[in-house]
Amino acid sequence: MPAPRLPQATIARSVPRSTAVLIAGFTAEDGVAGLPDQVVNSYKKTFGSRPDDLARSIGASGKALATTVLPPAAKTTVVLVGLGDKPVDQVTDEELRAAAGAGARAASAMDLTGASIAVGFGRSEPTAVRAVTEGALLGTYSFRAVTTGEPAEPKISAITVISRSTGKQQLAAVETAEVVAAAVVANRDWVNQPANLLFPESFADDVRGYAGAAGRKISVEVLDAAGLTKGGYGGILAVGGGSAKAPRLVRLSYAPRGAAFHLALVGKGITFDSGGLDLKTQQGMYTMKSDMSGAGAVFAATRAIADLGFKIKVTTYGALAENMPSGSAWRPSDVLTTYGGKTVENINSDAEGRIVMADALARASAEDRPDLIIDVATLTGAAVVALGERTGAVFSNSEEVAGKVLAAAAAAGERFWQLPIVEESRGFLESEVADLRSGKTGGGGGAMTAAAFLREFVGDVPWAHLDVAGPAFNSNSAYSYVSSGGTGMAVRTLVALAESLAG
C-alpha cells in the first residue's frame, strides 16, 4: 500500500499569501469567527462593510456544518462553516473537528490542484488546535481509484491552522494531529481496497512494510497456514479453510524502554466475508471487503502510538482470513479446537469473526499476559440495530475498563456506547458436543451474545470489546471529516486510550 497522501500541516498567526481558500467559522451568536485582521480589513476596503454584515446579507447560516462561500475580497476564497447557535468559545473540540472537516471537503470540491488552504475558528487552546488540524486533514481524504490512468494530483497540498498562539503546545498539537490523521487514513485505505487486491497474504505484507516504516520501534511476526497449523490456531484455519487465499495471523510488538503498562490490541481481519456456507445475500455481501477494519484499526493505532513515542508496551494481533464457501469450507455443527485447546461448536458460518478472534484473544491472554486487552471488530449486525450506523458498542468484563475506553473515545471525538453482557448470556453458549457453541439460535441479543463468547477467551485479564459494525464503513455520502467508504473508526480512540494509560 502506498503511503497515505495527506497535506502538510503547519500553524501560523496570519494567513500565508499563497493561500487559495481560507476556512472560518460562523455562529448565530458571534457572526464570523476566526478571520485574521488582515482579511477583515481587505473586506472593509473592498465592500465597505465587515465580513459579518456581508455574510448575513447573502444568507450565511450558523447551522452546524452549513457552508457559505463569501464573495472574494482578494485572491483568497473565504468559506464559512456554521458552528451552531452558541458563542465560539463554547464550541466543543469535536464540533471544531467536524467544522474543519466540512470546510476542507468544501475546498476539495473546488477547482484546485496542489493548493494551500488555511483554517481557523478563533480558538488557540492546544486541544482545539489538534481537533481543527485533524478535522481538516481527514476532510481532504479521497481514495485513489484503481485505474489505468495516472492517479489525480491531490487538490490540497498544504494546510495552515490559524491561531493567535503558536507556542510549543500548539506546535505539538499539530504534529500529533498529523500522526493520528495518517493512521486513520491508513485504515481507510486498507478498508477501501477491493478484496481481490487485499487478502490475508497481501494484507500481512502491507502491514509488515507499514510497521517497518516506523524504524526498529515495531517488530513483526506473521504466521502462515503452516505456522497456524503447528501452533493450533483452529479457529482461524477453519474460517479460512474455504478460500484459496490462506489465512494469516499478524503480531506486532512495540516495547519502549520505561513502559510500565502492557496493552494488547486484537483486531478482526476478515478481508472478505461471503458468509461461507451460510451465504449472505448479494446486497449484504457487497460491502464485506470492510470486514477487516478492526484489524486495520489496531495496526494503524499501533503505528501511531509508536510514532508518538508513548511509553506503553503494545502487543497487537490481526487475525486475517477470507470466509468463502467451497468443498473445504467449515460447516455449521462442526467442532473446532481453538488456540489453547478450548472446543467450539459452530452455529453459523456467517458468525466467523468471533472464531478468528478467539484464537488471537486466547494467545494474547495466555502467552502475553497484558494488563489490558482491547479488541476491535465489525462483529454483529445486532450492534447496528441497537446503536445505528454512527455509534460503536463497548462491552467489558470491568466497569473501570469500560469507563476508561469511553473517556478515551470522548477525548478522541468518536462515539461509543456501553452495552451489557447480562448474566444469562453465558447460558446461550452451552453446547452438548463441545466446551461451548459460537452463539445462540434465533432471538435477540446477538451483539451481547457475541461479546459473551469473546469473554470466554480472555481469562482473568481486564478486557473490552469494541463492536464497530455500524460506524467502520459509511455507505452514504461523506459528512464533516468522515469519508464515504472506510472511516477509520476506533483508531483515534485506541491512540487516546494508550496515551492515557502511558501516563
N, C-alpha and C positions, 0 to 999 in steps of 0.2 A: 504494500500500500504506500503510495507516495505520501510525503509529509503533508499534513493538513495545510491548506492555504488560508492564512489569516493575515489581515492587515497588521502593520506595525503600529503599536500604540505608544503615545507619548503624552506628557502633561505640560500645560503652559498656562500662563495668566492671560495671554491675549491670543487672538486668532491669527494663525500664520497667514501670510499673504497668498500662499499657494492654495488655500482652502477653497474647494469648489462648492461645498454645502456645509452650512452651519445649522446644527440642530439645537433648538432651545425649547423651553417649556412654556406652557400657557395654562394658567389656572383662573377659575372664576373669581377667586379672592384677590390674587396679586397681579393678574394680567401676565405679560411676558416675563419669564424668569430665566436668567442665565445669559442674556445678551451683554457682552462687554461694552464699556462706554464708547469704544471706537465705532462699534456697529450702531449703537443708539444715535450717535452724532451724525453718522452718514445718513440715517433715515430722516433725522430732523432737517438736514441740509437738502436732501433730495425731495422730500414730500412735505416739509414744513410741519410735521407732526411726529409725535413719538410712535415707536413701533406698536405700543399697546393700543393707541387710538386707531392706527391703521389696521391692526389685526381685527379689532371689533367691527370696524367699518366693512370688512369683507366677510364677516360672519365666522371668524375663528371660534372654535368651541373649546371649552375647558374639559369636556367629557374625556374621561381617561382613554388615552391612546388615539384619540382623533387627531389627524394630521392636517395641517394647513400650510400651503406654500405662500409666503409673502411676496409681493411684487419686489423685484430686486432694486436695491439702492446702490449696489456696486457689483463687482464680478461674482461675489459670493451669494449663492441662493440660500435663503433662510427658510428652514422647515420648523414649524411649531408643532409640538406634540402635547396634547391635553394631559394634565396631571391631576384632574379632578377638581373638586369644589372646596378644597381646603388650602390654607397657606402653604407655600412651597417648603417651609421649614418643618412642616408636619407630614410631608410625603415620605412614605417608608422606603427603605432601600430596595425592596422588591418592586415597588411601583416605579422607582427610578430606573431599575434594571429593565423593566418592561418597556418604559417610555423610550429609553435609549435604543432598545432593540427595534421598536416600531419606527423610530426615526431613521435608523440605519437601513431598515428594509425599504423605507420610502426613498432614501437616497440611492439605494441599489436599483430601484426601478427606473431611475432617470437615465438619460443618455450619457453615460460616463464610461471611461476606461482608464484604469490606473489612477483614479482621482484621490485627493486628500479631503477628508471631511473632519469637522470638529463638532464636539458635543459638550454641552454644559447646561446645567439646570440651576445654577446659583448656589450649589452646595459644595463644600470643601472638606467635610469630615472624611477620614480615610475609608470608612465602610461605604459611604456614599460614592466616593471616587471609584472604589473597587466595583461596586454594583453598576455604575454607569459604564465603566470600561468593559466589564463582562457582557452587559446587555448589548452594547454597540458592536463588539466583536462577534458575538453569536448571531446578531441580527444580519450580518453580512454573509452568513454561510449559504452556500449553494453546492449541491453535489455535482461533481464532474461527471457528465454523462458518458456512457460507453459509446464512442462514436469513432468513425474512420477519420474524421477531420481533426484538426488541431484543437485542443481544448481552448475555450474562450478565455481571454485575459480577464483577471479579476477586475470588477468595476471600481472597487475601492482598495487602495494600496496602503493607506495610512490613516490613522485616527488620532486626533489630538483631543484630549479631555481638558476642557477649560475649567480652571479652578483658581480662586483667589489665593490659595495657599498651595505651594508646590514643594513642601518640605520633604524630609526623609520618609515620613509615614505615608504621604500621598504617593511618592515615587514607588515605595514598596507595594502599595495597594495596586498600582498599575501593573507592576511586574508580576504580582501574584495573580491578578486577573488574566494576564496573558497566558500563564501556565495552565490555569484551570480551564479557560476557554479552549485552549489547544487540546486538552484532554477530552472535553465534551465533544469537540469536533471530530476527534479520532474515533470516538464511539459512534458518532453519527455516520461517518464514512463507512465503518465496518457494517453497520446495520443496513445501510443503503446499497451495499454491494449485492448484486444478484447471486443466488445460491450456486449457480454453476461456476462462479468465479471465487466465491468464498465458501469453502467446505472445510472439514476438520483439518486436513493436512495443510492447506494453504493458509488457513486462519492461524494455525500454530506457527507456521513460517513467518507470517506477518508479525505476530506478537514477538517472536524471537528478535526480529530486526528492530521493532518498535522499542522493546525493552533495552536492547543493546545500545540504542542511541542515547541512553541515559549514562553511558560510560560503564564503569565497573560497579555502579551502585546496585544494579539488579542482576541477580543470577537467574538462569532459566533452565528448567528441566522439562523435557517433553517425552511422554510415554506413548509409543505407537501401539499397534494391536498386539504385537508380541510382548511388549512390556506390560500392557494391561492384562494379558492372559497370565503371565508369570506372576504378577502382583495380586491377582484375584479380584479384579475390578469387574465383577459380573454384571453390575447394573449398566455401566457404560457400554460394555461389549454386547449386551442383549439389545439395547436400544439401537446401537449402530450396526447390528448384525444383518439387517435387511438391506443395507445400502452397499453399493460398490465403492463408496468412499469410506475408508476405515476410520474409526474414531480415534481421538487423541485426548490425553489429559495433560494440560499445561500447568506447571507450577512455577511461580515467581517468588523470589525471596529478596527482600530489602532489609538489611540488618545493620543500621548505622551504629557506630560506637556511641555509647552513652544512652542507648534506648532502654527504658525501664518498663515499657509496656509492649506486649505482643498481641497484635491484631491479625486475625485470619479473615480473609475475604474469599468467598466462594461464589462463582457465577455459572448460571445455566447457559450452555453454549450449543443449543440445537440449531445448526446452521440452516436446516430446512425441516419443517415438521409437516409431513403429509398426513399425520395421524397413524401411520403404519397400517396394520390390517384393519384397525378401526378408523377407516379412511374419512378424512374431513370432506366437506363439500368444496366445490371449486371456489366459491366465494370465501369460505373460511380458510382456504389454503393460500390464497393469493399473497397475503402479507407475511407468510410464515418464514420468509427469509429473515425476519426481525426476531426470531425466537432465540437468537444468540445474544441479545442485547445485554443480558445480565452478565455474561462473561466479558463482553466488551466494556461494560461499566467498571468491573473490578480490575481489568487490565489497565484501562486508561487512568483510573484513580491511583493505582499503584505507581504508575509513571509520574503522575503529578506530585504525589507525596514524596517521591524520591527527588524530583527536580526542585521541589521547595525545601528539601533538606530537613524535613520534620524528624525529630529524634524519637522515632517509634519503629519497632520491628514489625514488618508486614509480610505475611506469607499468604500467597494468593493462588487459588485454583480455578481453572476454567475447564469444565467437563464438556468436551466437544464431540458431537455426534450428529449424524443425519438420520432422521427417523423415516424410513421408507418401507413400503410393502414389497415382499418378494418371497421366494421359496425358502429363504433363510431368515425371514423376519421372525421376531418373537411374537408369541401368541397370547391372547387372553387366557388365563388359567395356568400359564407357565409359572414355575417356581424358580426364582433367581437367587443366586448366592452373592451377596454384595461384599464389598471390601470389609474384612474383619470377620466374616462368616455368618452374618445375620441373613436369614432367608426371607424372601418376599414373594407372595402370590400376586401375580399381575392381574388386575381387574380390567384395565383398559389400556391398550397400547397408545392411545392419544393422551395419556397422562404420563408421558415419558420423562418430563423434566425432573420430577421428584426422584426418578430412578437413577438418573445420572448424577444428580446432586447428592444422593445417598452415599455413593462411593466417595465423593470428594469430601463431604462433611465428616464421614467416618474416619478418613485418613487424617484430616486436619485435627480432629478432636483427639484421636488416639495417639498419633505419632508426633504432632507438633505441639500439643498441649498449650494452646494460646490462652491469653487472658480473656479473649472475647472473639466470637465468630459472628460475622455478618454475612448473610447470603443474599444475593440479588437474582431474581428470576421473573421472567414473563410466565408465571406459573398457571394461573387459572382465569377462565372467563368469569368465574363467580366473583372475583375481586372487581372486575369491571362492572358487573351488575350491581355490586354493593356501593362502589365509590365513583363510578363513571370513568371517563377516558383521560382525566387530567390529574387524578389523585392516586397515589400508591398506597398500599396497605402495609402496616407493620404488625408483625406477630412476634412475641418474645416469651422466653421462659423466665424473664425477670422484669419487673416493673421499672427497676432502676435503669436497666439497659434500654428499655423502650423509651424512657424519658430522655436519655442521652441521644438516642437516634432522632427523636422528634425535635429536640433542641438544635441538633446539627442541621436538620432539614430546614427548620425555620431560619437559622442563620444563613443558610445557603440559598434560600428562596425557592425550595422545592416543596411541593405539597404532599404530605403523607398523613395518614390517619391510622390510629391503633385499632385493631380488631382483636377479639379474644380467641383463645384456644380453650373452649369450655371443657369441663371435667369429663363429660360423656364422650368427647371426640375420640379418646383412645379406644373406646369400645367399637367404634366404626371400623377399626383396623384389625379386629380379631379375625384370625384365619384358622381353619381346621386342618390345613395342609402345610402351613409354614409358620414362621415366627410372627409374621404379620402380613396383611394384604395392603395393596398400594392405595386403596381408597374405599369409599362406600358405593353401593349400587343404588342410584336414584336418590331423590330428595335433595334438600338444600344444604347449605353449609359447606360447599365444595372448597372454598379457599381456606376455611378453618381446618377442614379435614386434611388438606394437603400440608398445611403448617404442622399439624399434629404428627403426620408421617415424618416430616423432616426432623422434628424434635427428637425422634427415636434414635437419630444417628449422631447427636452432639454430646451424648453422655451428660456429665455434670458441668460442662463448660457453659458459661453465660453466652447467650445467643439471641440474635434477632434475624427474622426473615422478612425481606422486602419484596412484596409481590407487585411488580410494575407492569403487569399485563396491559393495563389501560394506557398509561402515560408514556411508555417507551417508544411508541410509534404513533405518529399523527397522520391519519389517513385523510385529513381535511386540509384546508388552506393554512398557511403559516400565520402565526399571530405573535405579537410582541417580539421576543427574541427566539421563539420556538419555531423551528423549521417544519415543513411538511416532511414526512418520512421519519427517519430516526431522529430522536430528540436528545439523546444523551442523558436521559433521566437516571438519577441516582449518583452520577459521577460527583457532582458538587456536594451532595450530602456526605458521601464517603470521605471526601477530602476534608470537609469541615469537621467530621467526627474524628478523623485521625489527628487533625490539628488540636482539637480539644483534649484528646487523650494523651498527646505528646507533651502537654503542659507548656 
